[in-house]
Amino acid sequence: MADIRSNFLGIKSPNPFWLASAPPTDKEVNVVRAFEAGWGGVVWKTLGEDPAVVNVNGPRYSTLLGPDRRVLGLNNIELISDRSLRTNLDEIARVKRAWPDRAMVVSLMVPCNEESWKHILPLVEDTGADGIELNFGCPHGMSERGMGAAVGQVPEYIQMVTAWCKHYSKLPVIVKLTPNITDIRQPARAAKAGGADAVSLINTINSLMGVDLDRLVMNPSIDGWGSHGGYCGPAVKPIAQNMVAEIARDLQTAGLPISGIGGVTTWRDAAEYIALGCGTVQVCTAAMVYGFKIVQDLCSGLSNYMDEKGYANIDAMRGLAVPTVKNWNQLNLNYAEKAVIKQESCIQCGRCHIVCEDTSHQAIFASKDGQRHFEVNEAECVGCNLCVSICPVPDTLTMRRVMPGEVDARTGHRVSGEYANWTTHPNNPACVSA
């Protein structure tokens, strides 16, 4: 079987699946249950200075649900650990001694002054932890106090604090980045300039989860009041993967190790993050929705996929998709695809016709023979893929490539341009192998 063991910054774990810094990693009993279930590591819920913060005693979470009541997104207004620093440190030390083969990374957030970091870092190091993660991403509660995203949105602060941590600690330093910023490359570059050993991303997205229309108050609400919170879950994966890819392909951060976070629910999600350059993936929402044993499906699924594709270990597939991510102006505008309807499996629901007729290019028409039947008018089809996306029957609507030299029904002309000769086209397997 494929070797899914991870060696991230010298931190070894039996698999690349770590629980992210969040409620599931808040205390010893949770983390032990997670390790018993098979998780490769944890990032302990963010620690701060004493006295501990005070969390709300009311609804902390709100969810975005799909029609089948599956959780698509989760918003939380919870702060960092509300237990004493000493209690957390003692538990971390006990868990690490009992589970030496698992990754133990500790998330930290203290005021943006050198003395605070100088004080807490050796305390964490004494626990035997494998590394620290600097929480520069939390968008609510702590950011109003000058921490979390308030630091992560200022590259100069990121570089400064990271440099302090590298100076006062021997542990690997992972900088957790906020997505609540225009260009994710800037904080990543600052982290690298400060000496960070890796970055992790994304932290939660600043959000409001809606309004209770019966009471006209925010949801969730605390005594009739609400606040912005951090949004995570499957719905944020596209945003997170874009940011991961931007860092992975940026020349100024090339080679900087990445721990991927955001919407990892299945082994496929994890494999995508690894293909985009991540050495580990961190999970939170999926564990909160399905429980800790989900890691067993994650491990077996990833291992089976790697076996099927011939990847001997994580490093063999890591980053392979990064070169395929380009700026829009680098795309091949001579490439063309057309929609194809597989009539034998089409249920004649007409959804493709409706969406194409109303919102796209009027390229799918109903036949006039008195029988419900839909066809593609290639002359109008621009290959937008909307019909494929909404078709309820898998593999019934697909796209076919218009090959170089083939007559394009839309224009009536032969496909031409840089790759009109198929023998020189980069997608030609013979060309690639050469």
VOVO-46355 format. One line per field, with one value per residue (C-alpha): x, y, z. Coordinates in steps of 0.5 Angstrom, whole numbers, always signed. Layout:
// residues N
u: c(X;...)
v: c(Y;...)
w: c(Z;...)
***
This chain:
// residues 434
u: c(+0;+2;+6;+2;+6;+8;+14;+13;+18;+21;+15;+13;+6;+3;-2;-2;-9;-9;-14;-14;-14;-21;-26;-24;-17;-19;-17;-14;-20;-22;-15;-14;-20;-18;-11;-15;-19;-13;-11;-4;-4;-7;-6;-8;-14;-11;-7;-7;-4;-8;-13;-16;-21;-29;-33;-40;-45;-50;-50;-43;-45;-49;-50;-51;-55;-56;-63;-62;-59;-52;-48;-45;-42;-41;-40;-37;-36;-32;-26;-19;-19;-22;-18;-12;-5;-3;-8;-7;+0;+0;-5;-1;+5;+1;-2;+5;+8;+3;+3;+10;+9;+3;+4;+3;+3;+1;-3;-1;-4;-2;-1;+3;+9;+16;+15;+9;+12;+18;+14;+10;+14;+19;+13;+10;+17;+17;+11;+15;+11;+13;+12;+8;+3;+2;-6;-6;-13;-18;-23;-27;-27;-19;-18;-22;-17;-11;-9;-11;-13;-11;-4;-5;-8;-1;+5;+10;+7;+7;+14;+16;+12;+15;+22;+21;+18;+24;+29;+26;+24;+27;+21;+19;+14;+8;+4;-3;-6;-12;-16;-19;-14;-14;-7;-5;+2;+3;+3;+6;+12;+12;+12;+18;+22;+21;+24;+17;+18;+12;+5;-2;-8;-14;-17;-24;-27;-31;-38;-45;-50;-56;-63;-68;-74;-79;-75;-71;-65;-58;-57;-54;-56;-54;-59;-62;-55;-51;-44;-39;-36;-31;-34;-31;-33;-34;-36;-30;-25;-25;-23;-18;-15;-14;-10;-6;-4;-3;+3;+5;+6;+9;+16;+18;+15;+17;+19;+15;+12;+4;-1;-8;-14;-21;-27;-23;-29;-27;-20;-21;-21;-14;-11;-13;-9;-3;-3;-3;+3;+1;+5;-1;-8;-12;-19;-24;-32;-32;-30;-35;-40;-39;-34;-27;-28;-28;-21;-21;-24;-20;-14;-16;-19;-12;-8;-13;-12;-5;-4;-9;-4;+2;+4;+9;+8;+6;+12;+11;+4;+5;+5;+4;-2;+1;+4;-3;-5;-4;-6;-12;-8;-4;-10;-10;-16;-16;-18;-25;-31;-38;-43;-46;-52;-52;-59;-60;-59;-62;-69;-72;-72;-71;-66;-61;-65;-68;-62;-58;-65;-66;-59;-54;-53;-59;-55;-60;-67;-73;-74;-80;-82;-88;-83;-80;-72;-67;-61;-55;-54;-46;-47;-49;-45;-39;-37;-39;-41;-47;-51;-46;-46;-54;-55;-58;-56;-48;-44;-51;-48;-41;-36;-32;-26;-26;-20;-15;-17;-24;-29;-32;-40;-40;-36;-36;-28;-23;-19;-13;-8;-1;-3;-7;-2;-4;+3;+6;+0;+2;-4;-2;+1;+7;+9;+9;+13;+18)
v: c(+0;+7;+10;+16;+18;+25;+29;+36;+41;+35;+33;+26;+23;+17;+21;+28;+29;+34;+37;+44;+49;+49;+46;+39;+40;+44;+39;+33;+28;+31;+30;+23;+21;+24;+20;+13;+14;+15;+22;+24;+30;+36;+43;+45;+50;+57;+59;+66;+70;+69;+71;+67;+70;+69;+66;+67;+62;+62;+60;+60;+56;+57;+53;+54;+48;+45;+42;+35;+39;+37;+42;+47;+52;+53;+60;+61;+67;+63;+66;+62;+57;+60;+55;+57;+57;+52;+47;+47;+46;+41;+37;+38;+35;+29;+28;+28;+24;+19;+19;+21;+19;+24;+31;+36;+43;+49;+55;+61;+68;+74;+81;+84;+86;+82;+81;+77;+72;+72;+69;+64;+61;+57;+55;+51;+49;+45;+41;+37;+40;+39;+46;+52;+56;+63;+65;+71;+69;+69;+75;+76;+78;+77;+82;+87;+87;+88;+80;+75;+78;+85;+82;+78;+84;+88;+84;+88;+86;+79;+79;+82;+77;+71;+74;+74;+67;+65;+68;+66;+59;+53;+50;+50;+56;+56;+62;+61;+66;+70;+70;+77;+80;+82;+79;+73;+73;+79;+76;+70;+73;+77;+71;+68;+74;+73;+66;+62;+55;+54;+57;+54;+57;+59;+61;+63;+68;+74;+73;+74;+68;+71;+74;+71;+73;+72;+76;+81;+79;+76;+69;+66;+72;+73;+76;+79;+81;+78;+79;+77;+71;+66;+62;+55;+48;+45;+52;+55;+50;+54;+60;+56;+53;+59;+62;+56;+56;+63;+62;+55;+59;+65;+66;+70;+64;+58;+52;+55;+49;+49;+46;+46;+48;+49;+45;+38;+33;+27;+24;+27;+34;+32;+30;+36;+40;+36;+36;+44;+43;+42;+37;+36;+38;+41;+39;+42;+42;+35;+32;+37;+34;+27;+25;+23;+17;+20;+20;+13;+14;+20;+15;+9;+13;+17;+11;+7;+13;+13;+6;+7;+12;+9;+15;+11;+17;+24;+27;+24;+27;+34;+40;+36;+41;+47;+48;+48;+54;+60;+67;+68;+72;+65;+61;+58;+62;+57;+51;+50;+45;+43;+40;+33;+30;+22;+21;+14;+16;+23;+23;+29;+34;+40;+43;+44;+47;+52;+55;+55;+59;+63;+65;+63;+62;+59;+53;+47;+46;+42;+37;+39;+31;+31;+28;+31;+31;+36;+37;+41;+47;+47;+53;+57;+53;+56;+51;+54;+48;+50;+45;+40;+43;+43;+36;+31;+25;+24;+23;+25;+32;+32;+36;+34;+38;+41;+38;+42;+42;+40;+45;+49;+49;+56;+59;+55;+55;+51;+51;+55;+59;+57;+49;+48;+43;+37;+34;+40;+41;+41;+36;+31;+25;+24;+32;+31;+25;+28)
w: c(+0;-1;+5;+7;+13;+14;+15;+15;+18;+21;+25;+24;+24;+21;+16;+14;+17;+23;+27;+26;+32;+34;+39;+38;+40;+46;+52;+53;+53;+46;+43;+46;+43;+36;+37;+39;+32;+28;+27;+25;+29;+32;+33;+40;+41;+41;+48;+50;+56;+63;+65;+60;+56;+57;+52;+50;+54;+49;+41;+38;+32;+26;+20;+12;+10;+3;+1;+4;+11;+10;+13;+7;+12;+19;+23;+30;+35;+40;+42;+44;+50;+56;+60;+64;+61;+66;+65;+58;+58;+63;+59;+52;+56;+58;+51;+48;+53;+52;+44;+42;+35;+33;+31;+37;+35;+39;+37;+40;+40;+45;+45;+39;+44;+44;+52;+51;+46;+50;+56;+53;+48;+53;+57;+50;+49;+56;+54;+49;+43;+36;+34;+34;+30;+30;+30;+25;+22;+27;+25;+31;+38;+38;+32;+36;+41;+36;+35;+30;+24;+26;+26;+20;+15;+17;+13;+17;+24;+21;+20;+26;+31;+27;+28;+35;+35;+31;+36;+43;+41;+37;+35;+28;+27;+22;+21;+20;+15;+15;+8;+10;+6;-2;-4;+0;-3;+1;+8;+6;+4;+10;+14;+10;+11;+18;+18;+18;+17;+14;+13;+14;+11;+11;+17;+18;+13;+16;+16;+18;+18;+17;+20;+24;+20;+26;+31;+26;+30;+28;+28;+32;+37;+45;+49;+42;+40;+34;+32;+26;+26;+23;+17;+15;+12;+5;+2;+3;+0;-7;-4;+1;-5;-9;-4;-3;-10;-10;-5;-8;-15;-13;-14;-8;-3;-8;-3;+3;+6;+7;+11;+8;+11;+9;+7;+8;+8;+4;+2;-5;-2;+2;-5;-8;-3;-3;-11;-10;-6;+2;+6;+11;+11;+17;+19;+23;+21;+18;+25;+28;+24;+23;+29;+30;+26;+19;+19;+18;+11;+10;+11;+7;+1;+0;+1;-5;-9;-9;-10;-16;-19;-17;-12;-7;-2;+0;-3;-10;-11;-8;-12;-19;-20;-19;-26;-29;-25;-29;-30;-35;-40;-41;-43;-50;-53;-59;-55;-56;-53;-54;-50;-52;-49;-48;-50;-47;-40;-41;-37;-41;-35;-39;-34;-39;-44;-39;-36;-43;-46;-40;-38;-43;-50;-53;-55;-53;-56;-56;-62;-66;-67;-62;-57;-51;-53;-53;-57;-57;-63;-64;-68;-61;-56;-53;-48;-42;-38;-34;-37;-35;-28;-27;-30;-25;-28;-28;-34;-39;-41;-42;-46;-52;-55;-62;-64;-68;-76;-74;-77;-71;-72;-69;-74;-80;-80;-78;-71;-72;-68;-65;-64;-70;-71;-66;-67;-63;-58;-51;-49;-54;-50;-55;-54;-47;-46;-51)
***
